[in-house]
Amino acid sequence: MYREHTRVVQIGDRKIGGGNPILIQSMTNTKTEDVKATVAQILELERAGCEIIRCTVPTEAAARAIGEIKKQIHIPLVADIHFDYRMAIAAMENGADKIRINPGNIGSAEKVKAVVDAAKERNIPIRVGVNSGSLEKNLVEKYGGVTAEGIVESALDKVRMIEEFDYRNLVISIKSSDVLMCVKAHELLADKTDYPLHVGITESGTVQSGNIKSAIGLALILNQGIGDTIRVSLTGNPVEEIKSAKLILRTLGLRKGGIEVVSCPTCGRTQIDLIGLATKVEKLVEDYPLDIKVAVMGCAVNGPGEAREADLGVAGGIGEGLLIKKGEIIRKVPEEQLLSALKEELDNWTGEE
């Protein structure tokens, strides 16, 4: 089901599905019971652009902490629940905007019903999550291993468990660390349901390997019109997840805003510290809510031409660089002043030059 036609689900003050913008999620890696640390991390994620945050709720203390955390943050909070249905109910009682469960590990039908009843009473959406690593033995046997078909069947079985209790305020997530399996599973699922889909490549790895796997997988899925909200799962600071998710969405043309930095690969012609400069420019532009392109080029062969295609650009020379705006060279700048010159132009940017 293309995202324009999925059901609309309200999560706190945000909406996903039905053609609404694809929202970016992350998950805290603090102890949820530590309210101060968890709030600090969420606020940092908010500043980076996180729009929905998920926290694990393994204990009663964590469930109680949800209420205190909610008072100090500004984005919807999802409670991540495994095994103990009572934690799902407690999290909702303490203000969780959404819960994430796998009904298969919650327990009996009565326990699932208790969770659904609590969600129904408060109209809190339930994200039904299934990972390839926890696929049921009978489905592994049926399909001769862990397969996309098995993941989809498992997810739809869990959805039906909740639908039997007359509740359809649902989001589905199906994840695998196998990128192509994950892509195929989403293609299959999108043809079988109109619930909004949360998309991600689970256990994708460290910042370097995880970014590559996530970019490939998410691009293949999102570019087909599938997916209503995403998480880039990385082993590292969750702020990196937000940066990567924003870049993936912008690259696919699914989100505007934020400065795009383009820079050339270094070669023997490079006369300035291009690697250091490009890294500093990427860091610098994070603080500007501008929808422009900034080019950082290393030599006089292709640099000036490439930089002219950007809104702002630098083309390096021997110990200096050309500062280019809207295709016009505006001045030469010593190498050590290039970053400050770019900052000055960004500070005074109106888009009307």
C-alpha positions as CSV (number, residue, x, y, z in Angstrom):
1,M,0.0,0.0,0.0
2,Y,1.6,3.3,-1.1
3,R,2.0,5.7,1.8
4,E,-0.6,8.1,0.4
5,H,-3.2,5.5,1.0
6,T,-2.3,4.0,4.3
7,R,-4.4,4.7,7.4
8,V,-3.7,7.8,9.4
9,V,-2.5,7.1,12.9
10,Q,-2.1,9.8,15.5
11,I,0.9,9.6,17.9
12,G,0.7,12.3,20.4
13,D,0.5,15.5,18.4
14,R,2.0,13.9,15.3
15,K,0.4,11.9,12.4
16,I,1.8,9.2,10.2
17,G,0.2,7.5,7.2
18,G,-2.2,8.8,4.7
19,G,0.4,10.8,2.8
20,N,1.6,12.7,5.9
21,P,5.4,13.5,6.0
22,I,7.6,10.5,6.8
23,L,8.6,11.0,10.4
24,I,12.1,10.2,11.9
25,Q,12.4,8.1,15.0
26,S,15.1,7.0,17.3
27,M,15.4,5.1,20.6
28,T,17.2,6.1,23.8
29,N,20.0,4.0,25.1
30,T,19.9,5.3,28.6
31,K,18.2,3.5,31.5
32,T,14.7,4.8,31.3
33,E,14.5,4.8,35.1
34,D,17.2,7.5,35.0
35,V,14.9,10.4,34.2
36,K,17.6,13.0,34.1
37,A,19.8,11.1,31.7
38,T,17.0,10.0,29.5
39,V,15.5,13.5,29.2
40,A,18.9,15.0,28.4
41,Q,19.4,12.5,25.6
42,I,15.9,13.1,24.2
43,L,16.4,16.8,24.2
44,E,19.6,16.4,22.3
45,L,17.8,14.1,19.8
46,E,15.0,16.7,19.4
47,R,17.6,19.4,18.5
48,A,19.0,17.0,15.9
49,G,15.6,16.6,14.3
50,C,14.1,13.5,16.0
51,E,10.3,13.5,15.8
52,I,9.3,10.4,17.7
53,I,11.3,8.8,20.5
54,R,11.1,5.2,21.9
55,C,12.2,4.1,25.4
56,T,12.4,0.7,26.7
57,V,10.1,-0.1,29.6
58,P,11.3,-3.4,31.3
59,T,10.4,-2.4,34.9
60,E,7.7,-0.7,37.0
61,A,10.2,2.0,37.7
62,A,10.7,2.6,34.0
63,A,7.0,2.8,33.5
64,R,6.6,5.4,36.2
65,A,9.5,7.3,34.7
66,I,7.6,7.8,31.5
67,G,5.3,10.3,33.2
68,E,8.2,12.4,34.4
69,I,10.0,12.2,31.1
70,K,6.9,13.3,29.2
71,K,6.7,16.5,31.2
72,Q,10.2,17.6,30.0
73,I,10.2,16.7,26.3
74,H,8.4,17.9,23.2
75,I,7.9,14.9,21.0
76,P,5.7,11.8,21.2
77,L,7.1,8.9,23.4
78,V,6.7,5.3,22.5
79,A,7.1,2.6,25.2
80,D,9.0,-0.5,24.0
81,I,7.6,-3.6,25.7
82,H,8.8,-7.2,25.7
83,F,7.4,-10.2,27.6
84,D,5.5,-8.5,30.4
85,Y,2.1,-7.2,29.4
86,R,1.8,-5.3,32.7
87,M,4.6,-3.0,31.6
88,A,2.5,-2.1,28.5
89,I,-0.5,-1.2,30.6
90,A,1.7,0.7,33.2
91,A,3.4,2.7,30.4
92,M,0.0,3.8,29.0
93,E,-1.2,4.7,32.4
94,N,1.8,6.9,32.8
95,G,1.3,8.8,29.5
96,A,3.0,6.8,26.7
97,D,1.8,8.1,23.4
98,K,2.2,4.7,21.7
99,I,3.4,1.2,22.7
100,R,5.5,-1.2,20.7
101,I,4.8,-4.9,21.4
102,N,5.2,-8.3,19.8
103,P,1.9,-10.0,20.8
104,G,3.7,-13.3,20.4
105,N,6.0,-12.8,23.4
106,I,3.4,-11.1,25.6
107,G,1.7,-14.3,26.6
108,S,-1.8,-15.6,26.5
109,A,-4.7,-14.1,24.6
110,E,-6.1,-12.8,27.8
111,K,-2.9,-10.8,28.4
112,V,-2.9,-9.4,24.9
113,K,-6.6,-8.5,25.4
114,A,-5.7,-6.6,28.6
115,V,-3.2,-4.6,26.7
116,V,-5.5,-3.9,23.8
117,D,-8.3,-2.9,26.2
118,A,-6.0,-0.4,27.9
119,A,-5.0,1.1,24.6
120,K,-8.6,1.2,23.3
121,E,-9.6,3.1,26.5
122,R,-7.1,5.8,25.8
123,N,-7.0,5.5,22.0
124,I,-3.3,4.8,22.1
125,P,-1.8,3.3,18.9
126,I,0.0,0.0,19.1
127,R,3.0,-0.8,16.9
128,V,3.1,-4.5,16.2
129,G,6.8,-5.3,15.7
130,V,8.2,-8.5,14.3
131,N,12.0,-9.1,13.7
132,S,13.5,-11.9,11.6
133,G,15.5,-13.0,14.6
134,S,12.4,-13.9,16.6
135,L,10.5,-15.7,13.8
136,E,8.3,-18.6,15.1
137,K,9.7,-22.1,14.7
138,N,6.6,-23.2,12.8
139,L,7.1,-20.5,10.2
140,V,10.8,-21.2,9.9
141,E,9.9,-24.8,9.2
142,K,7.1,-23.9,6.8
143,Y,9.3,-21.7,4.6
144,G,12.5,-23.7,5.0
145,G,14.3,-21.0,7.0
146,V,13.9,-17.3,7.9
147,T,12.3,-15.7,4.8
148,A,10.5,-12.5,3.8
149,E,7.3,-14.5,3.4
150,G,7.6,-15.9,6.9
151,I,8.2,-12.5,8.4
152,V,5.1,-11.1,6.7
153,E,3.0,-14.0,7.7
154,S,4.1,-13.6,11.3
155,A,3.3,-9.9,11.3
156,L,-0.1,-10.3,9.9
157,D,-0.9,-13.1,12.4
158,K,0.0,-10.7,15.2
159,V,-2.2,-8.0,13.6
160,R,-5.1,-10.4,13.5
161,M,-4.7,-11.2,17.2
162,I,-5.3,-7.5,18.0
163,E,-8.0,-7.1,15.3
164,E,-9.9,-9.9,17.0
165,F,-10.3,-7.6,20.0
166,D,-11.8,-4.9,17.7
167,Y,-8.9,-2.6,17.6
168,R,-7.3,-1.2,14.5
169,N,-5.3,1.8,15.7
170,L,-2.1,0.0,14.6
171,V,1.3,0.5,13.0
172,I,3.3,-2.4,11.7
173,S,7.1,-2.9,11.7
174,I,8.9,-5.8,10.2
175,K,12.7,-5.8,10.4
176,S,15.7,-7.9,9.4
177,S,19.4,-7.4,9.4
178,D,19.4,-8.9,5.9
179,V,18.8,-5.9,3.7
180,L,17.4,-7.6,0.6
181,M,15.1,-9.8,2.8
182,C,13.9,-6.8,4.5
183,V,13.1,-5.0,1.3
184,K,11.2,-8.0,-0.1
185,A,9.2,-8.3,3.1
186,H,8.1,-4.7,2.9
187,E,7.1,-5.2,-0.7
188,L,5.0,-8.2,0.2
189,L,3.5,-6.6,3.2
190,A,2.5,-3.3,1.4
191,D,0.3,-5.4,-0.9
192,K,-1.5,-7.0,2.0
193,T,-2.4,-4.2,4.4
194,D,-3.2,-0.5,4.6
195,Y,-1.7,0.0,8.1
196,P,1.1,2.5,8.2
197,L,4.6,0.9,8.2
198,H,7.6,1.8,10.4
199,V,10.7,1.0,8.3
200,G,14.2,0.2,9.3
201,I,17.1,-2.3,8.9
202,T,17.5,-3.8,12.4
203,E,20.9,-4.6,13.9
204,S,22.6,-2.9,10.9
205,G,25.8,-2.3,12.7
206,T,28.2,0.5,13.6
207,V,27.9,4.0,12.2
208,Q,29.9,3.2,9.1
209,S,28.5,-0.2,8.2
210,G,25.0,0.6,9.6
211,N,24.7,3.7,7.5
212,I,25.5,1.9,4.3
213,K,23.1,-0.9,5.0
214,S,20.4,1.4,6.2
215,A,20.8,3.8,3.2
216,I,20.5,1.0,0.7
217,G,17.6,-0.7,2.4
218,L,15.6,2.4,3.2
219,A,16.1,3.8,-0.2
220,L,14.9,0.7,-2.0
221,I,11.8,0.6,0.2
222,L,11.0,4.3,0.4
223,N,11.5,4.9,-3.2
224,Q,8.7,2.5,-4.0
225,G,6.3,4.7,-2.0
226,I,6.4,2.3,1.0
227,G,7.0,3.5,4.5
228,D,5.4,6.1,6.8
229,T,8.0,6.5,9.5
230,I,11.7,5.4,9.8
231,R,14.5,4.6,12.1
232,V,18.2,4.2,11.1
233,S,19.4,1.7,13.7
234,L,23.0,2.3,14.5
235,T,25.4,1.0,17.2
236,G,26.5,4.4,18.4
237,N,25.2,7.7,19.5
238,P,21.5,7.9,18.5
239,V,22.0,11.4,17.3
240,E,23.9,9.9,14.3
241,E,20.7,8.0,13.5
242,I,18.8,11.3,13.1
243,K,21.5,12.8,10.9
244,S,21.5,9.8,8.6
245,A,17.7,9.6,8.4
246,K,17.4,13.2,7.4
247,L,20.1,12.8,4.7
248,I,18.4,9.7,3.3
249,L,15.0,11.5,3.1
250,R,16.5,14.6,1.5
251,T,18.5,12.5,-1.0
252,L,15.3,10.7,-2.0
253,G,13.5,14.0,-2.4
254,L,11.1,13.1,0.4
255,R,12.1,16.0,2.7
256,K,13.2,19.5,2.1
257,G,15.2,21.8,4.4
258,G,18.7,21.6,5.8
259,I,21.9,22.4,4.0
260,E,23.3,19.9,1.6
261,V,27.1,19.7,1.5
262,V,28.8,18.4,-1.5
263,S,32.5,17.9,-1.7
264,C,34.9,16.4,-4.1
265,P,37.1,13.4,-3.5
266,T,40.7,14.4,-2.8
267,C,43.4,13.8,-5.4
268,G,47.0,14.9,-6.1
269,R,45.8,18.3,-7.4
270,T,44.3,19.2,-4.0
271,Q,46.2,22.2,-2.6
272,I,44.2,22.8,0.6
273,D,43.2,20.7,3.6
274,L,40.0,19.7,1.9
275,I,39.2,16.7,4.2
276,G,39.5,18.9,7.3
277,L,37.6,21.8,5.7
278,A,34.7,19.6,4.4
279,T,34.3,18.0,7.8
280,K,34.2,21.4,9.6
281,V,31.7,22.7,7.0
282,E,29.4,19.7,7.6
283,K,29.5,20.4,11.3
284,L,29.0,24.1,10.8
285,V,25.8,23.9,8.6
286,E,24.0,21.7,11.1
287,D,22.9,24.9,12.9
288,Y,21.3,26.6,9.9
289,P,17.7,25.9,8.9
290,L,18.4,26.8,5.2
291,D,17.4,24.8,2.2
292,I,20.5,25.4,0.1
293,K,23.5,23.5,-1.3
294,V,27.1,24.3,-0.2
295,A,30.0,22.9,-2.3
296,V,33.5,22.4,-1.0
297,M,35.9,21.7,-3.8
298,G,39.6,21.0,-3.7
299,C,41.3,22.3,-6.8
300,A,41.0,24.7,-9.8
301,V,40.3,22.0,-12.4
302,N,36.7,21.1,-11.7
303,G,36.2,23.1,-8.5
304,P,35.0,26.4,-9.8
305,G,32.5,24.8,-12.2
306,E,31.1,22.5,-9.6
307,A,30.9,25.2,-7.0
308,R,29.0,27.4,-9.3
309,E,26.2,24.9,-9.4
310,A,25.7,25.3,-5.6
311,D,24.2,28.2,-3.8
312,L,27.5,28.8,-2.0
313,G,30.8,27.2,-2.8
314,V,34.6,27.1,-2.2
315,A,37.1,26.1,-4.7
316,G,40.6,25.6,-3.4
317,G,43.9,26.9,-4.7
318,I,47.4,27.0,-3.2
319,G,46.9,28.1,0.3
320,E,43.7,30.0,-0.6
321,G,40.3,29.5,-2.1
322,L,37.6,31.1,-4.2
323,L,34.4,32.0,-2.5
324,I,31.5,31.6,-4.9
325,K,27.9,32.6,-4.5
326,K,25.0,31.9,-6.9
327,G,27.5,31.0,-9.6
328,E,29.7,34.2,-9.2
329,I,33.2,34.4,-7.7
330,I,32.9,37.1,-5.1
331,R,36.4,37.0,-3.6
332,K,39.6,35.1,-2.9
333,V,40.1,34.0,0.7
334,P,43.2,32.7,2.5
335,E,42.8,29.0,3.4
336,E,42.7,29.7,7.1
337,Q,39.7,32.1,6.6
338,L,37.6,29.9,4.3
339,L,35.4,28.5,7.1
340,S,34.8,31.9,8.7
341,A,34.0,33.4,5.3
342,L,31.4,30.6,4.6
343,K,29.9,31.2,8.1
344,E,29.6,34.9,7.4
345,E,27.8,34.2,4.2
346,L,25.4,31.8,5.9
347,D,24.7,34.2,8.7
348,N,23.7,36.8,6.2
349,W,21.9,34.5,3.7
350,T,18.6,35.8,2.4
351,G,18.3,33.7,-0.8
352,E,17.8,36.8,-2.9
353,E,21.4,37.4,-4.0
